[in-house]
Amino acid sequence: MGFGQFLKAPEYDIKIITYRDIFQSTALESSGCGDEYAERSAVILLDKGDMKKMVLKDGRKAVLKNNFGRVVVHLRPSDYDEGHEGIGYMTNSPWSNALVSSETGGSGVPKFKMITASISDAKDEKVTSFDE
């Protein structure tokens, strides 16, 4: 048993922008809320420079949390050119919605597009299931 397993992973603040994805939508239609949908939805895309700075590796899992929720998702580098530090991208899904405040500021619509959260390495945690 190594000493490092007791250390808490460092957390970094990020903004999450949600978007629609045709492949995720197709997976939802063909498999419902099955494995293919979860594989395309339980993902955050980060700037490669951020991943290096945060010591987060492609293919690992990340914990995203804020005052409204906590999820574990797959971590992948963004295909966008570098230069969008501090911003992560997630498809509109139950995983991103878990981090959305129910407060609407009187508009009746929650703020789905700009979510503030912290991110850290999930170590050995499993991806949050659809049912969770």
Legacy VTK file of the C-alpha trace (Angstrom):
# vtk DataFile Version 3.0
C-alpha trace
ASCII
DATASET POLYDATA
POINTS 132 float
0.000 0.000 0.000
1.630 3.236 -1.148
1.492 6.536 0.686
0.262 8.313 -2.470
-3.126 6.615 -2.398
-4.056 8.724 0.626
-3.235 12.017 -1.055
-6.123 13.971 -2.497
-5.812 14.740 -6.207
-5.285 18.465 -6.887
-8.377 20.310 -8.089
-8.499 22.969 -10.801
-11.300 25.390 -11.628
-12.775 25.193 -15.116
-15.726 26.463 -17.112
-17.708 23.808 -18.974
-19.422 24.665 -22.226
-22.069 22.215 -23.395
-22.921 21.463 -26.999
-25.014 19.144 -29.161
-23.346 16.261 -30.987
-24.929 14.423 -33.930
-23.145 11.157 -33.094
-24.316 11.270 -29.485
-27.879 12.022 -30.653
-27.742 9.068 -33.075
-26.495 6.801 -30.274
-29.386 7.913 -28.067
-31.872 7.108 -30.819
-30.345 3.712 -31.665
-29.395 2.410 -28.218
-31.505 4.484 -25.853
-29.451 5.243 -22.779
-27.167 2.276 -23.429
-23.413 1.857 -23.545
-22.870 3.697 -26.840
-24.762 6.754 -25.567
-22.851 6.729 -22.271
-19.526 6.341 -24.085
-20.249 9.467 -26.158
-21.834 11.476 -23.339
-19.834 10.845 -20.174
-16.799 12.704 -21.552
-15.076 16.031 -21.034
-12.747 17.472 -23.677
-9.915 19.653 -22.375
-7.228 21.821 -23.919
-4.019 19.782 -24.316
-2.067 22.492 -22.492
-4.488 22.339 -19.565
-4.188 18.565 -19.438
-0.412 18.873 -19.242
-0.542 21.631 -16.599
-3.099 19.689 -14.531
-1.180 16.412 -15.019
-4.312 14.749 -16.422
-3.800 12.042 -19.025
-5.820 11.081 -22.097
-7.897 7.984 -21.434
-8.092 8.525 -17.675
-11.188 9.599 -15.798
-11.873 12.939 -14.153
-14.043 14.048 -11.258
-16.134 17.116 -12.034
-17.893 18.745 -9.113
-19.520 21.927 -7.925
-22.196 22.927 -5.418
-24.879 21.241 -7.529
-23.426 17.837 -8.294
-20.507 15.491 -8.817
-19.786 13.146 -11.741
-16.923 10.993 -12.939
-16.391 11.078 -16.709
-13.854 10.028 -19.319
-11.145 12.582 -20.100
-9.987 13.312 -23.633
-7.990 16.087 -25.297
-9.959 18.567 -27.359
-9.540 18.514 -31.140
-9.694 22.309 -31.132
-6.478 24.238 -31.501
-4.815 24.991 -28.202
-5.632 28.321 -26.649
-8.870 27.676 -24.805
-7.298 27.273 -21.383
-9.634 26.784 -18.452
-12.523 25.642 -20.646
-13.865 22.101 -20.985
-16.441 20.860 -23.471
-19.207 18.356 -22.758
-22.207 17.232 -24.760
-25.650 18.039 -23.373
-26.347 14.953 -21.299
-27.293 13.728 -17.836
-23.593 13.971 -16.896
-23.284 17.671 -17.718
-26.805 18.383 -16.426
-25.815 16.967 -13.019
-23.628 20.071 -12.610
-26.293 22.617 -13.612
-27.891 24.821 -10.968
-31.670 24.751 -10.746
-31.542 28.537 -10.198
-32.862 30.336 -13.268
-32.492 33.976 -12.276
-36.171 34.497 -13.062
-35.820 33.372 -16.695
-37.231 29.899 -16.132
-34.239 28.378 -17.931
-31.191 26.999 -16.072
-27.693 28.014 -17.233
-26.732 24.983 -19.312
-24.031 26.648 -21.412
-21.483 27.936 -18.908
-21.003 25.659 -15.912
-18.394 26.442 -13.286
-16.821 23.351 -11.694
-13.601 21.877 -10.405
-11.772 19.020 -12.105
-9.386 16.443 -10.677
-8.023 12.999 -11.514
-10.575 10.317 -10.612
-7.797 7.837 -9.792
-9.574 4.450 -9.553
-13.187 5.675 -9.530
-15.616 4.357 -12.103
-17.509 6.585 -14.527
-20.815 7.716 -13.049
-23.526 5.463 -14.433
-26.624 6.758 -16.196
-28.762 5.567 -13.279
-26.682 7.474 -10.732
LINES 1 133
132 0 1 2 3 4 5 6 7 8 9 10 11 12 13 14 15 16 17 18 19 20 21 22 23 24 25 26 27 28 29 30 31 32 33 34 35 36 37 38 39 40 41 42 43 44 45 46 47 48 49 50 51 52 53 54 55 56 57 58 59 60 61 62 63 64 65 66 67 68 69 70 71 72 73 74 75 76 77 78 79 80 81 82 83 84 85 86 87 88 89 90 91 92 93 94 95 96 97 98 99 100 101 102 103 104 105 106 107 108 109 110 111 112 113 114 115 116 117 118 119 120 121 122 123 124 125 126 127 128 129 130 131
